[in-house]
Structures are given as structure tokens and as C-alpha cells.
């Protein structure tokens, strides 16, 4: 499929659904999908791969950091602000209705989130829309890469990735758990005073690993990693990775991030084309990730007391449907126009050939 790494669209969409499933299971008190938080690391990895495919060669030439920063902000910011506005409006409405106390210093929290900066005073680092904490990491490491890409030879990139892997192992060993970065100084969430910083080790490994994988793949060194079952294999493996109840040894998480996810991304990159369902999942993935949190929180707060399990499943199933519908509307009226605008800006720039057999659009 021209201009696309199509199979990775489906991977991204399934991963977003699993993140939403993790949060629904949590509200239901179910341990299912207890390792769905690993999908965040997959997002980081795919971001590095796809952005390297789309912009790696141009950034390696140097002098394009500001240009690339503008593209990433334009791509990520509109829907992030919609999610923040929805979360803040939901929090205010619930507070006025006496159903949930409003966060302290709400204007400061909203300002920090709008600037893609974390709240480190305790609790969620993005209080009005907790699931989008990872977007802060992604944006800032994207921008950093745009300015240093010209110095990142393959060898330097491999060294940096190896050092980040070591740091991740050490931090996970010290914490006794992998899941970190979404909260800070919050004992109720097993988040110590440096949990936010430990989240950087996750993105510091996964994002450059994605860039390195793309470079190897583009050089033809990973082309033999393929399977005819890839379109069915990838969603199934992601489900199996996310499915176990929380509490497994952190070695399980490290194995997924170090071994399985790179393999799955390469399999997806080598897959021939993609179907309509994969394309649809890819288009909805960003909106679903950004918008599902406030919607689920509303349903959690408004959940009628005494519902039986089947009714609770129906209640949160309705929440999931609304989140998917909101993602579809956001994709049609916000995300798609933004992508087209970015594409027009690309078309107006001098053409730059990409390294590798397929050009991928930005994540």
C-alpha cells in the first residue's frame, strides 16, 4: 500500500483497544488484561520505527529540528487538547453535581497538561486525562530526536539503546515492577516520588529501538522476518501478552518489550498490505487513546449501584461504544484534516527520498 506501513495500522488500533480494555477491566475489578499497560511501550517502539521511515533521512541531513518540531506539535496537539477539554469538563460537571471532588489547583493542572508538562505534586501526572501521560514522553523525545538525529550514527544509536535498556532493567529491578510513569508520589498507585522519572526509561529504550529497527529493516537486514499469518498473528499475540493478571514477575514485561515487540513490529513492516479493518483501526487509534479516559471515568462515577455483572458489562460496553464513536468523530473532523494539512505541507517541501522499500506516514 503506497506510502504506508499498512499492517502496523492494525497493530496500533488493537493496542489502543487493549489499553481501553485494561481500564474497563480495572473499573470492573477484573484482573484480565492486567498487562495491557505494555501497549504503551509498543506505541513508543512503533513511533520510532514509523517516524524514522517518514523523516529519518531528512533529519539526518541536519538543520530540520524546528521544522520537525512544528510537524509533531501540529500532529499531536489538536486531539490532545480535545481530550484535555473533555476531561476537564467532565471533572467540573461531576464536581458541580456533588459526585466527585474537583482536583486542587485545577487551572494549574490544565495549564501544565496543555503545555505537555506533568503534574508532580502527587497522583496522576495528567489528572484530567490520566491515560495520555505517555503522549508527554512521546512528544518530548520526538522533539529531542529531531535536533540530534544528525549525530545519531547506527553505532551511536545502538549504544544509546543498549544503555537505555540497562537503565530500564535497573529501574525495574529497584521498583520491583515495570508499570511506571503515569503517576508520581502516589502510594495508592505504588508510585514513588521518582515514578515519573522512571517512566523515561521506558520511552528512552523503546523509541530509539524503533529507529534502530527501521534502519536495519530499511537496509534489508530484517526482510526475511515474515509470515503469511501476520495479519492474524499480531492481534492474537498482543492479546495474549496483555491478557495475564497483574503481578507476574517484571521479567515477563521486559521480555515482551525487549524481544516480542521488536519482532512483532518487523513482522508488521514486512506484511504485504493491509485490509480495510486494519486501516480503520489505525485511523481510530489516536482518538480512542486520547478520548476514552474521560468517557470511562464518567461512566464509572455515574454507574448505578447494585448492578449485576451482566448489566455492568453492558454498562461499560456502552462506554466503549461511545468512546469508539467519539474517536470516529474526532478522526473525521479533527485528526483527518490535521493529517491532510501536514501532508500538504510535506508536498510543498522539496522531495526527499526515503531509505527502505516503503515510505510510512507520520504516526
N, C-alpha and C positions, 0 to 999 in steps of 0.2 A: 504494500500500500504506500503510494508515493508520499514522501515527506513524513512518514510516521513509523514509529516502532509500535505497531498496532497491538500486538499481543500484550504489551505492558499496560495498555489502557485497561484491559480486563483485570489484570493483577491489581492495579491501583484501585479500581472500583470495588473488587472483592475485599481488599484490605480495609477500605473505608466502611463497608458494611460490617465487617468483623469488629471494628472499633465501636461502632454504634451498638452492635450486639453485646459487646463486653459491658457497656454502660447499662443497657437494658437488663442484662443478667444481674448486674450489681444491684439495681433497684428492686429486682425480684428476690434478691437474697440467694441467687443460684451461683454455684462455683463454675458453671460452664463458661467456656471462652475465657478462662482465667488468665491466659497468657496472650490475650488479644492486644495487650499493650506493645507487644513486639512489632506490630504492624507499623508503629511509628518509625522504628529503625529501618523497616523496609521502605517507607516513604523517603527517608533520608538517603538511602542507598540508590533508589531509582532516580531521585532528584539529581544526584551527582552524575549518574550514567546519562540521563536524558539531556541535562544541561551541557555536559561535555560534548555530546553528539551535536547539539544545536549551536554551541558558541565556543567550544574549546579552542578551535584553531584560531579564531579571530582574537580571543582573549590572549592566547599565547603570543600573538604578534605584539601585544603591549599597547598601552595608551587608550584602552577601551573601558576602563573601570567605571567611569562616570556614566558612560552610555549604558553599560550593562546594569548598573545600579538602578538607573531610571526604568529600564525594562522590567526588572524584578519587582520593584515597588509598584509599578503600574499593573503588573500581573497579579500580585498577591493582595494589594491593599483594598481594592473596592469591596470584594466579598468579605474580607476580614472586618471591615468597618460595618458592613451589614450585620454580620454575626455579633459584633460588639453591641451595636444598637439594639438588636433583638434581645440580647442577654440583659442589657441594662434596663430596657423597657419592661421585660418580664420581672426582673428583680424589683423595680419600682412598683409595678402593679400588684405583685404579691405582698409587698410591704404595706401599701395603702389599704389592701384588703385584710391586713392583720394576719396573714397566713405565713409570713416568713420575714424575719428581721432584715432590714437593709444593711449592707456592709458599711462599716465605718469608713469615713472619708471617700464617699462614692465618686466625687468629682476627680479626686486624685487618681483613684483606681482606673476610671475611664480614660483619663489623660495618658496614664502610663500605657494602657493597652493600645490606645490609638497611636502611640509612638513606638509600638512593638518593644516595650520595655517591661520587665517583670515587676510584680509587687513582691517584695521580700520581707514584708513585715509579719508574715505568718499566714499559713493556709495556702490556697491555690495561688499560683503566680499570675493567673488571669482570672480573677474572681467572677467576673460577669459571663465568662465563657470558657470554663476550665479546659475543655479538650483542645483548644487552639494553642496551648502553651508551646507546642512543637513548632508552630509557624514562626515564633520569635527566633528560635535557634536556626531554623532554615533560612530565614531572610538574612540574618547577620552573617552566617557562614557563606551564603551565596555572595553577599557584597564583598566579603573579605577575599573570596576566591577571585572575583573579578579584578581586583587590584594586584594580586600576587601571582596570577596564573602564568605570567611570562617567565617567572623564575622557577616554576614547578616542572623540572625535567622529570622523566619517568623515574629515575633513580631517587631523586629528592622526594617525589610523591610517595614512592614505596617506603622510604624511610619514615616519613611523617605518618603514613598509615600504620606502619608497624609500631611506632612509638605510641600512637593513639590507642592501638589495640592493647598494648601493655598497660597503659593508663586505665583503660576500661576494666581490664582484669583486676588490677589493684584496687580500684574504687569499688567494684562489685564485691571483691573479697572483703574489703573493710566494712562495707554496708551490710553484707550478708544477703543482699537482694539486688536484682537487676533494675527493677522498675523505679525510676527516679526522674526528676526534672520538672514534674508537673506541680509540685508543691514545695514549700520551703518552711523550715522551722515549725512543723506541724506534727506533733507526736501522734495525733489521731490517725494520721495517714502514714506513719512510720517514716516521716520526712524530717531529717535533722536539719541543723542550721546551715548545712552546706549542700543540701539536696539539689538545689537549683544548679549549683556549680557542677555537681556530679553528672547532671544531665548533659553537660557539654561533652563529656567523654563519649556519650552515645553518638552524637552528631559528628564529633571530631574523628571518629573512626568511620562511620557509615558513609558520610558524604564523600570524603576523598577516596574511599574504597570504590564507590560508584564511578568516580572519574577514572581511577586506575583500571577498573574493569572495562570501561568503554575504550580506553586507549589500547588495551590488549585485544579486545574484540575487533576494533577498527583496523588493527594491524593484521587481522586474520588468524590470530593465535588461539582463538576460542571458537572458531567456526564449526568445529566438529562436535561441539556440545549441543546436541539436538535430539528431539524425539517427536515422533508423529502424534504422541499422546499429549503434547504440551498444552493445547487449549483446555483439556480436561484435567490434566495433571496439576497444573498450577493452582487453580482454585481449591482442589481437594487437599493438596499439601498445605496450603495456607490455613485451611480449616483445621486440619489435623495438628498443625503447630499451635494454633490458638486455643484449641479445644480443652486441653487438660486443666484441671482445677489449679488455682494458685497454690504456691508452696513447694513446687518442685525445686530441686537444687538449682542454684544460679548457673551451673554448668549447662543445663538444658537451654537457658536463654542464650548463653554465649555460643553454644554450638549452632543454634539457629542463626544468629547474627553473623558469625564468622564463616560458617560453611554452607548452610542451606540457602540463605537468602541470596548470596552471590551466585550460587548455582541456578536458582530459580530465575534471577534476572537475566543471566546469559541464555538460559533456555527460552525465555520470553523474547529476547532480542533476536534469537535465531529462528523463531517461529515464522512461518510463511503467512503473512497477512493476518487478518482478524475479522471476526464476524460483526454483525450489527450490534449484538448484545454486548460484546466487548467494547465497541466504540461508545455505546450508550453509557455503560458503567464508567468508562473513563471520563466522559463529559460530566457526569453527575458527581464524581468522587470528591472534588474540591468543595463544592457547595454542601454536600452531605456532611463532610468532615467539619466544616465551619458552622453549620446551622443546627446540627442535631442536638447539641448540648443544651441550649436554652429550651428547645421544644420538649426534650425529655424531662428537664427539671420542672417545667410547668406541669407536665402530666404526673410527675412524682408528687409534687406538692398538692395537686388537686385530686389525687387518687381517692375515690370514695372508700371509706372504712368498711371492712368486713367482706370484701370481695373474695370469692372463691378463686382457686388457682386458674381454672379456665377463663374466668372473667378478667383476672389480672393479665393473663396472656393476651386476651383480646384488647384490653385497655392499652397495653404497651405496644401491641401490634398496630393499633390505630396511631399511636405516637410515631412509630416507624414509618407508616404510610405517609403521614403528614410531613415528616422530615424529608422523605424522598420527593414528595410533591414540591416542597419548598426548594429543594435542591434543583429540581427541574425548572421551576420558575426563575430561580437565580441564574441558572445556566443560560436560559433563553434570553433574559432581559439585562443581565449584568455581565456574566462571565463570557458569553459568546461575543458580545460587542467589544469587550476588552481584548479578547484574543484577536479579533479582526483588526482592531486598531493597532495592536502590536505587530501583526502580520503586515499591515500597510506600511508601518514604519520600517520593517525589515526590507520590504520591497523597494523602498525609497533609498536604501543604503546600497553601496557598491556590493555586488555579489561576492561571496566568499565560499570557495569550495570546502566541503567538509571532508574530514578523514573518515573513511569507512564506507560501507556499501549503502547505508541508509541514513538519511537526514531525519532527525527527530525534532518535533516542535518542542517548545519550552513546556516544562511541567506545570 
